[in-house]
Structures are given as structure tokens and as C-alpha cells.
Amino acid sequence: MPKNKVFVDANILVSVLNKEYPLFTYSARILSLSGNNNFEIYTSPTCLAIAFYFAEKKHNTKPAREKIALLCKHIFISPATEDVVEKTLANKKVNDFEDGLEYYSAIESNCNFFVTEDVKDFYFSTIPVLNARNFFEKHVAI
């Protein structure tokens, strides 16, 4: 059975690194799927940079680095290549450049789900885009 490849956006990472409730409840569960044989969890370098920025504001530099380092041991990093940039620029439906980079980075890694709290921003997606709670309830909870 093929694994579900799940891309998590920066807002999911930030909620976990900064323990932001109520989102933390579902975001943390999704990231914990990295230890599950049925799932692979992905994010991009851009999402990591955004997450680090907000973790650093709350926890200072050293703890933020430690949190990011620990996270990176458990998830996959999708590519941020020239091809990702070109596809983002070529898609006239993409209004937010950062969203396009995240989306095409997920596509490059063959992700079949995109998890973000900004679902409406990914109206151009060809893969399912769900918020953390909906993803967990539809694809994980028994």
C-alpha cells in the first residue's frame, strides 16, 4: 500500500513549535504521523524559515534552532528548486508567490495532501487541501 505523502504548511509548524492552541491539538498529531508507516510528512525550506522566525520571536534563537533541528529529524524536506519557482511564476492562478512555492514544492515531492489553515489560498490546487482538523478527522482518526 503506498504511503500518504502529506505536505504541512508553515502555519502548522508554527502552531506546534509555539504550542498555539487550539490548532496545536491537531497539528501535533499530524506531525506525529512521521512515525507511522502509512504516512510521510513533508515541508519546504521556506516553511521552515517562516516557522523558525516565529519560534525565535517566542523562544529566542537557541531554543528555536533546537526545535527546528528536532523537527527536521522526523520529516522530509521537499525541494525548493528553479523548477518550483518557474512553475509558480507560470501559473497565472497563483496570486501569492509564497503559496505557489509551497504548493509546487509539495507537488515536486509527489505529496497527495496539503495541510494548511489557509485552505482558501490554495484554490488552484490539484491535490486535496485541508486544514489540520479536517485532515486528521478524514484520514487519520479511526
Buried (B, 14 or more C-beta within 10 A) or exposed (E): EEEBBBBBBBBBBBBBBBEBEEBBEBBBBBBBBBEEEEBBBBBBEBBBEBBBEBBBEBBEEEEBBEBBEEBEEEBBBBBBEEEBBEBBEEEEEBEEEBBBBBBBBBBBBEBBBBBBBBBEBBEBBEBBBBBBBBBBEEBBEE
